Amino acid sequence: MCATDRPEEKAAVMQVTAAGLVQTTARPSPGGRTGRHRPRPRRGSGRRLGDEGVTVQWPRLTSGDSPVPSSAVEKVLKMMAAAEGEEQVQEAGCKAFVEMAEAGSEQQSEIGVEGVQAVVNAMEMHAESAEVQITGVHALQRIAPLHGRNTMSLVKAGGVQATVTAMRSLKSVQFVQEEGCKILCDATTCNVQCQLKVAESGGVQAVLDAMRAHPNAAVVQEVGCRALKELAAYNTTNQEDIYVRGGIQAVLRAMETHPSCPSIQVMGCGVLRNLAACNSEQQEAIVSRGGIQVVQDAMSAHAGEANVQWAGCWTLFCLCVHNAETAAEVGAYGAARSGLKAMEAHRTEPRVQEAGCWLLKELAELTAKGQDKATFSACIQATLKAVEKNPMNQTVQKAARGALQKLSVHDRDGWVRTACLGRCGRLGLKGTMCTLEAIQE
């Protein structure tokens, strides 16, 4: 039994309860210096604060959805500032902010910039305390998400670096890795400058380490893929960083380990899509590591999930675009058929129709040269159905016209024109004329 677990030596400490933070008196305890790897103390266990003890007056929080008075935030901030060197005070303060922030966006605003800075300061000053790191990451994740001002403050106050540091020091703690990935993802989506800050702070490596340390934790894999997807968006430097650090392998492993989780399949496809778009080296890397099969397996396993079909079609398209060699590989795996099945199963989903049309466009030449004439004909019909079912959706119309134009270029028998005229009654005169013009361009 630890010394602090003995009833006769317990000291009163600050506790966060459902009813609020209450006034307690901390008395000297004989315990030694706390260490980073010590067991987490039970609530109510003692802590050495000095020879005379310290009386702490915490504000009582309201329950439910009632706003937290600004005075409550101010008192927590003052108490944390007055006891910066006291680990347990900082931990309790972070817990108080968690309770406040969970009440809603209005309470997040009450905590604001000062609260974010106080949490970051606590994490930086007590970098060796697992308890402060855990509660600090938890507090930042509750204060900042969906609140642009707080997220910006987190980045400016060094919250990204503090989060990455906590993730590095507590790799085995799944909760820290999960919350940390969420913080990095939120920060990345704030703006370009925040995205750059996350990358500069080692965010890519931190996320990949989290995914590798907890391969069977679906939530870590999902939020990890989500963070990588956002980091890779429109940023070639981050894309290269993810690639050289083994991000492709980590994402494919996540998708293979959790085949029944559609959200992981969607997020994984998102990472692969952002890495592959117009980058031949990364296209080839994904293909060589079995990425085509992984994506198609996801689409097959989740045929009824529009999100998976949309993400899968876009990923296969990005593996093909501007790269004849990888396009040939994608075509050889029967990707045209996968696209057709997706479009057939989700006729009323414009995004699936758009992505499917772009995929069929990239595979048009391969489909036309193949021996399976039925597939080529099915591609024509699927594209015309997309035009017919989405007459007012310009993105679908653009994708469909592009696919029809490419199909007609490789159509030696005039099937595209014949099929278009055959659907004149359904497309209407205007639709038919627009389609014929697209074919003739």
N, C-alpha and C positions, 0 to 999 in steps of 0.2 A: 504493500500500500504506500502510495506517495505521501509525503509529509502533509501536503495540502488537503489530502483526503481524510485526515483524522478529524473527527468531529470537534475535539477540544481545541484544535488549532485553526479551525475555519475562520476567515475574516469576512465581514460583510462587504459586498462590492455592488457596483452599479449593475442593474439588470434591465433588459428591455422586455416588457411584458405586453400582452395584448391590450392591457388597459393603459399602458403608457410607461414612461420613464419615471422612476420614483426616487425619492431622496434616501440615501443610505450613507453609512459611515464606514470608510475603509480604515482598518486598524493594522498595525504592523503584524506581519506574519514571519515566521522563521525561515520561510522558503528561500532558496538560493536564486541565483540569476537564471532567468528563463532562457531556454535555448531554442534554436530553430526547429530541432527535431523532437522536442519534448512532446508527450501526449497532450492532446487538447484537454484543458482543465474543465471540470464540471462547472456549470453555472453556479455561482455562489462560492466558489473556492477562493482561497486567500491570495493576496498579492502584497509584497512589501512596498509600501509607499513612503515610509519614513518613520522616524521615531515617535512622532506625535499623531499620525493619522491625518486623513483629509476628509472633510465633510463635503459632499457634492450635492448640489441642488439641481436636478434635471427638471425640465418642463414636462407637464403631463400632456400627452397627445390625445386628440379626439379620436374616436373610432368611426368606422364606416366611411362614407364619402365626404364628411365634413372637412372643410379646408383646415389645414394646419396653420395656426396663427404664426405670423412672421416672428413674433417674440420667441416662439419655441425654437425656430431655426437659429435665431440670434443667440439664444442661451446655449444651444449645442455647440455653435461655432466658438463662443467665448470659452466654454469649458474645454474644448479640444485645444484651443490656442494656449490656454493657461497650463495645460498638462501635456505639452507636446512629447515629452520624454516618457510618459506613462503609457505603456502598451495597452493595458486594459481599458484605459480611458478612451484611447483612439479607436479601439475595437468597438466599444459601446457606442461611440459617436457614429461610426459607420453603420452600425445596426439601426440606430435611430433614423438615419437618412434613408435606409432601405424601407423601413416602416412608413415613413412619410411619402416617399416616392411611389410606393405601391398603391397609394390612394388615388392617383391619377395625374394628368398633365398639369392641373392647377397647382398641385403640390410639388411637382417637379420644378415649376417656375419659382415657387417660394424658396426652394433650396438654392437654385440658381448657380451663378458663377462662384460665389463664395463657398458653397457646399462642395462643389467639384474640387476646388483648390484645397479645401481642408482634407478631403479624402486622399487626394494625390500626395499632399504633404505627409500625411500619416503613413502611407505606403512607402514613401521614400525614406522617412526617418526610421521606420521599423522594417527594413527590407529583409531582416533575418527572422522575423516573426511570421510563422505560417498563419496564425490566427488573424493578424492584421491584413495580411495579403489576401486571404480568402474573403474576409468581410469587406475589404476595400474594393476588390474586383466586383463583388456582389453589388455594392453600393453604386459604383460607376455604371454598371449595366442597368440599374434601375433608374438612375437619375437622368442619363443621357438619351436613351432610345426614343425616337420619334419626337425629339425636342431639339430642333436645330441649334438654338442658342447654347444649350447645355453641351451639345456635342462639340460645337466649335470651342467652347470653353475647355472641354476635356482635352482636346488636341493642343490648344495653346498652353494649358497648364502642365503639360507633360504627362497627361493621362495615358496616352498611347504607349510611351516608353515604360511607364509604371506597370501597365498591363502586360506588356511583353516580358518584363523582368519577372513578374509574378508567375507567368506561364512557364518561363524557363526554370525557375526554382522549384516549382511544384508540378512537374510533368506528370506525376503519378496520380494527382488529384483531378478526377474527371470533371468535377464541378467547376474548377478554376479554368480548365481548358475549354469547356463549353461556354462559360460566361465570357472568357477572354476572346474567343472567336467572334462572339456576338458583338462585343465592343469594337473590335477591329473592323468588322463588317459595317457596322453603323457609321464609324468614322470615315471609312472609305467612300461610302455613298454620299457623304455630306457635300464635298466639292473636290475639284482637282487637287487643290493644295493639301487637303486632308488625306487624299489618296496617296500623295507623294510622301507625306509625313509618316503614314503607316508603313510604307515600303522602306523608307530610310531608317525606321526604328527596328527593322528586322521582323516585320509582321509576317512576311511570306514564310520564313523559316519557323517562326513560332506556330503558325497554323499547321504546317506540314508535320512538325514535331508532335503536335496535339493529335493529329490523325494517326500517326504511326504508333503513338503510345497507347491509344485506345481504339484499336481496329474494330472491336466488336460493339462499341458504343454507337448506336445509330445516330443519336442526337449530335455527338461530336463530329461524326462523318458528314452529317447534313450541314451543320453550321460552318464546318471547315470548308466544304465545297462551295458554300454560298460566299464565304469570305474570299476564297481564291477567284471565284467568278467575278466578283466586283473589283478585285485588285487587277485582274487581267483586262477589264473593260477599257478599250481605247487607249491602252498604255503598253507600247511595245517593250519598254524597259522592264516592266513588271512581268510581262509575258515571258520574256527571256529568263528572268530570274526564277520564275516558277518552273520553267522547263529544265534549267540546269540543276536545280535542286531536287529533281525527281518528282515534280508535281504530277506529271502524266501518270506515272506508275501509281502514285498515291490515290489519285482519283479513280483510275480503273479498278484498283483493289477495293476501294470503297463500294463501287457499283457492283462488283462481283460478290463481295461479302454480304451485301444487303440487297439481294435481287428483288425481294418482296416489298421494299420501301420505295414507293413512287417518287417521293420528294428527293431522295438521294439520287435517283436516276435523273431527275430533272436538273438538279443542281450540278451533278457530274457532267451531264451533257453541256450545260452552260459553260463550265470551265473548258471543256474540250473545244467547244465552238469558238470561244474567245481566243484560245491559243492557236487554233488551226486557220482561222480566217486569213487568207492571203499570205500565209507563211509556209512555204514549201517544206522547210526543214522540220517544223513541228507537225505538219500534216503527215509526213512520212514517218515520224516518230510514233504518232498515234496509231497509224495503220500497222506498222511493224510490231507493235506491242499488243495487237489484237483488238484495237479499239472499235473497229467496224463491227465485229461480232458482239462485243459487249453492248454497243448501242442497239443493235438489232435484237439482241436478247431482251433488252429492256422494253423495246417496243412490242415484242411478241408477248411478254409476260403481262404487260399493262395495256392491252389493246383498247380497253374501254376508258382509259385515262387520256383525255385530250391534251393535258399538259405534257405528258410523256411523249405522245405522238408528235406534238408540235416541236418539242425540244429535240427529239430524235431526228426528225426530218431536217431541221436546221443544221444539226451537227453533221449529218451525212453530206448535206450540201456544202458546208464549209470544208469538208475533207476533199471535195471534188474541185472546187472553184480554182481556176487558173493553174491546174496541175493535172495534166493528162495521165500521168502515171498513177497517181492515187485515185483519180476518177475511174480508171480501168479496174483497180482493185475493188473499189466500192461497187461498181457495176457487177463485177464477178461474184460478189456476195449476194446478189439479188436485191440490191437496195431499191431498185425501181418497184419491185413487188411490195416491198415494205411501205414505200410511199403511197402506192395505190391502195393498200389495205387501210392505211391511216386516213386517207381522203374519203374512202368509202364508208368507214365507220363514223366519221365526224363531218358529215356534209354541212351541218349548220354551224360549224366552227370556222369562221373566216381565217383565223390565224393558222389553223391546220391546213386549210386549202391553200393559203399563200405559201407556206413553207413547202408543202407538197409540190406545188407547181414549180417553185425554184429548183427543187431537187430533180424533178422530171426534166427540166430544161438542161441541167448539167449532164444528165444521163441520156439525152435524146440521141446523140450520135451512136453511142454504144448500143442502145436499145434498137435503133434502126438497122445496125449492122448485124445484130444477133439473129439467130435462127428462129427465135420465138416471136413470130409475127403477132400472136395473140396479145403479148405484152405491149408491143408497140401500139396496137389498136386500142388497148385498154388505156394507155397513156393519153391518147388523143381524146377519148370519151371522157376520162376523168377531168381533163383540163377544160373541156367544153361545159361539163356540168358545173365546174367551179365558176365559170363565167355566167352561166344561167342562174345559179343560186345566189350569187352575190353581185347583182347588177349595180348597186350603189357603193360598193366597197372598192375604192380606187387602188388600194394595195393588192387586193386579190386580182383585180382586172389587169394591173400592170404585170404581175407575176404570170398570170395565165397567158397574156399576149406574148410575153417573152418565151414561154414554153412552146406555144403554138408556132411561133416564128421559127424556133430552133428545130422543132419536129418537122416542119414543112421543108426546111433546107435539106433534110436527109430522107425525105419521103419521095421515093422514086415512082410510086404507083398512084399518087394523087389522093391518098386516103384522107389527109387532113382537110383538104378542100371539100371533098365529098361529104365527110362527116359534118363539116360546118354547114353546108347547104342543107343537109338532112335534118339539122336541128333548127332550121330557120324559124319554124313555127314557135318553138320554145324560146329562142333567143330574141325574137322580134326583129323587125327590119333594122333598127338602129344597131342592135347587138350583133346581128349578122354582118352588117357592113363594117363595123369596127373590127370584127374578127377577121374578115377577109382582107381588110387593109393591113392588119398586123401580119398576116401570112405573106402578103406581097412585098412587105418592106425588106 
